Every structure is written in structure tokens, then in C-alpha cells.
Amino acid sequence: MSQVEIIPQPSVRKTMPGAMPMRESRELELGGSASLTIDADAEGHAALARKLDKVRKQRTSLERRPLKKRLTAKLADKHELYQLSVQSPEEDVAFLRKVYKGYRKKKARHFREDFCGTALLASTWVRTKSGCTAEGYDIDPDPVAWGLNQNLRALGEDASKVRLVLGDVREPSRKAPDVRCAQNFSYWCFTERAEMVAYFRSVFEDLADDGVFVCDLHGGSETQEEMEEEREITGGFTYVWDQYRYWPIQAAVQNHIHFRFEDGTELYRAFTYDWRLWSLTEIRDCLHDAGFQQVDAYWEGTASDGESGNGKFTLAKRGEADLSWIAYLAAVK
Ligand SMILES: C[S@@+](CC[C@H](N)C(=O)[O-])C[C@H]1O[C@@H](n2cnc3c(N)ncnc32)[C@H](O)[C@@H]1O
């Protein structure tokens, strides 16, 4: 690590929950030509350094074997399996760029990924178009360290176009984003309406003047069922989405992700989510209350089997009564 700089905090916005913690901005060298700026408090930097050291050692020993041989509960890397199972970064970034261009008739440059975890979208954003920059925000040093070692390091010199903040998504950006997103329903960790509106208000105030916020959501009657859904993933393992509990009075859910392997072992509860099951109309109303005047829904098309989604999202007014659906909302500033 080199070049430690204590940065003054951006002005605290009215919507921030309490005073902002002191952040130090540090330049982190990732090896080769890759380096980037990380903002965290002193404890966060120390945690990140420890985790990064651990993940480097783990990955060095894992990468001696091909993925197929690592697919057992003992050897599997949960972040690697998560990315392979639930993320489609190229498609997602292309969609975000298209949505922005549709409203603004120009290219989006600066991107912010909230709840970034391994910062796969932020990395993909700067990798796939020149002249683009990104910020990623997450409170957990564990996925962030993994992302630094795997996704950011792989960018080489382009890593310097990304800034990561080990902090709460309600913190203001270092530079106002053209596009800001919350992906894979992560913002459903805000379970009270006032909390959700406060988050969206911080997003509204933070975006560039012509910025767009995009979040995904899911729904349909099956989302209220306690059930498991298995999906075979190319590479030779099974992804399991476990809707373990649904409590109707609070619209609260507890969901888990497990990974099952061909040798009969299982990485049980690799990830756990305690969320409120928000409806599309509730989220849209919260976005309006936060200041966004225009909020549009993008609905997924149907694949040739006539049942599953085809991964293509287009502007829609009504949607369909699918048992399980995924959609996006775009909130235009
Ligand atoms: C489901 S993962 C998202 C991973 C990835 N970005 C994706 O789209 O699939 C949710 C992430 O949100 C982070 N998180 C939860 N609450 C947060 C908060 N208030 N501020 C920042 N990050 C938060 C967790 O640490 C976790 O990495």
C-alpha cells in the first residue's frame, strides 16, 4: 500500500443518518499495473488488508486446480459460485447504458454500484467502454477483498478508474453518477418505508443533474411461498434459491443460497438475506416520495419455451401475472 491521504468528507447531506464516519483514502496496489483508491475508516482498511491477504493465499492454492476439481463443499469459493450463478455483468451493464441513453440521448460515463459486493458491475463498466469511471459501495470487507483480488486486479491499469468505498450506500458519491444502480434486490435490506425513502432521497440528491437510478425487483405469487428452486450451472454445480420463510404480517422473508455439488456435498447457506418483500408499486411510490418525478418499469420478455424469462427488459405499463417475475425500475432525475 502507498500514498495515504486523509480526505475531508463530502458535505453531509440532510438525509444522512447521523454524522459521517471519518474516511481515509488510500491507494492500493494490487500487483502488476493494477492499483485503485479505497475509502474506508482505519478499522475498515485493516480488515480489508487482512481479508485481502487471506483471499490471495486461498486463491493461489485453489487456482492450482481447474474449477471442476474445486467443486466440493470443502474447496468451493462462494463468491466465485455466486458470480457464476446470479450475475450477468455484460448484459446488465449494456442494459444500464441503454436505459440512460434512451432518456438522455448521450453516453453515460460515471457509474455507481450500490451494495457492490465483489464490484463485478463496476469492473465491467470501466472494462467495456473507454472513458468511463465507476464507484462501488459496500459495508462488508469480505466480498470487497475478494473483488479486489479477482475482478479489479484483472483490469490492470483500468483498475484506477474504479474507486471503492467500504461504507454505507447512503454515503454520498465522490463524483455525481450518471447512472447509479442497486442490483439483485439488495436494497430490500431496508425494511421500513421511511428507511427506504431516505435511501432513495440520498440517491436523488447524489445523482448528476440528468442522472438515472436503476434498481431491480422480483415478484409474483411464488415469491410468497416457502420453497426451493434448483438451477444447474454450467461448470458442474447446482445453485439453490431457498425461500426459507415468509412472514405475511411484516412482508418479511428469509432467503438463502446453497450450492450443491456432484460429489454429494453442499455449501449450505452460503448467503442469507433478511429482506422485506416489497411490491413494485410500493417501491415506485417510495421513489416518487424521494423526489423522482418519472419512474418507469422495464418488464422481462418470454423465452422460446413460453415460460422462462429471456433476459431482455423493455418499457412496460402493465406487466403480466407471472408466478415469478423480475423487473427493473428506472428513476429519472
Ligand atoms: C446480495 S449482495 C449484492 C452482490 C452484488 N452486488 C449483486 O448485485 O449480486 C448484497 C451486498 O450488500 C451489502 N450491504 C448490505 N447492507 C449495506 C449497506 N447499508 N451499505 C452498503 N452495503 C450493504 C452486503 O455487504 C452485500 O455485499
The ligand as an ORCA input file, in Angstrom:
! r2SCAN-3c Opt
* xyz 0 1
  C     -26.828     -9.559     -2.449
  S     -25.245     -8.851     -2.175
  C     -25.068     -7.985     -3.696
  C     -23.925     -8.503     -4.501
  C     -23.843     -7.959     -5.910
  N     -23.648     -6.543     -5.944
  C     -25.034     -8.335     -6.742
  O     -25.639     -7.467     -7.363
  O     -25.367     -9.503     -6.832
  C     -25.652     -7.582     -1.017
  C     -24.468     -6.752     -0.541
  O     -24.961     -5.605      0.134
  C     -24.061     -5.262      1.180
  N     -24.783     -4.357      2.102
  C     -25.840     -4.632      2.902
  N     -26.274     -3.515      3.525
  C     -25.479     -2.499      3.091
  C     -25.442     -1.087      3.358
  N     -26.317     -0.500      4.174
  N     -24.495     -0.345      2.737
  C     -23.596     -0.930      1.900
  N     -23.601     -2.256      1.596
  C     -24.529     -3.030      2.186
  C     -23.631     -6.594      1.741
  O     -22.404     -6.495      2.420
  C     -23.550     -7.445      0.460
  O     -22.241     -7.488     -0.057
*
